[in-house]
């Protein structure tokens, strides 16, 4: 297995909410761990969803090991600029998505981080990434 991976926020949320999913996910995640990076945008999204100290500790358990091995990837200025351009192109191509353009920014930034390290994005919901990929290529796979 030589591909690199970044897991989308929804994978970690599902692990927190569904023990059965987390157990099924654990073995495959372990197989990919040495090829996995953690995106700082995902860290932010996970922490914003926390409602108490224990939730913060659980979320930190996901990304702290990646800090220790220096595999946290963060958007650069060029990624932010590209996110704006991609968001604009999406709205021009799909005017009905104008209200959603700001909601897409984090997904665009995650996709840009994946592109920069040559990673495949693993997600449970490909809808937004399919939209993004109509104006900018995104490598992703669905995790059921």
Buried (B, 14 or more C-beta within 10 A) or exposed (E): EEEBBBBBBBBBBBBBEEEEBBEBBEEEBEEBEEBBBBBBBBBBBBEEEBEEEEBEEBBBEBBEEBEEEEBBBBBEEEBEEBBEEBBEBBBEEBEEBEEBBEEBBBBBBBBBBBBBEEBBBBBBBBEBBEBBBEBBEBBBEEBE
